[in-house]
């Protein structure tokens, strides 16, 4: 449990990764929707150790060059779609990539208890 008010630490398991996130309310089993700001997600170099970040493997689905930034949509496991905002880089459509975010940057948006 965290020390701030009614906030709790919840364990999330997804695609082989396990990490904790801040959550409000009572802990229970179920599904969560997480939000991570696109600028807090980064590409991992080939063979790079993600350290304490949550790694996700996926395929580049869409790239949009927006001047000083690039928006890249990565399709991950189980229907996951992640928007990555980065400095302009060259990723080909269909390219396999690894991305990562820090668990502390994930925010719980909704929770559906297991029935």
WOPE-V748571 format. One record per backbone hydrogen bond with DSSP energy under -1.0 kcal/mol. CO is the residue of the C=O (numbers start at 1). NH is the residue of the N-H. Records with the same first field share a line. If there is no record, write none. Layout:
BEGIN
CO->NH ; NH
END
This chain:
BEGIN
4->7
8->23
10->21
12->19
14->17
17->14
19->12
21->10
23->8
29->114
31->112
33->109 ; 110
35->107
37->40
38->41 ; 85
42->100
45->48
50->53
54->101
56->99
58->97
59->75
60->94
62->73
64->71
66->68
69->66
70->86
71->64
72->84
73->61 ; 62
74->82
75->59
77->80
80->76
82->74
84->72
86->70
92->95
95->60
97->58
98->44
99->56
100->42
101->54
102->105
103->106
107->35
110->33
112->31
END
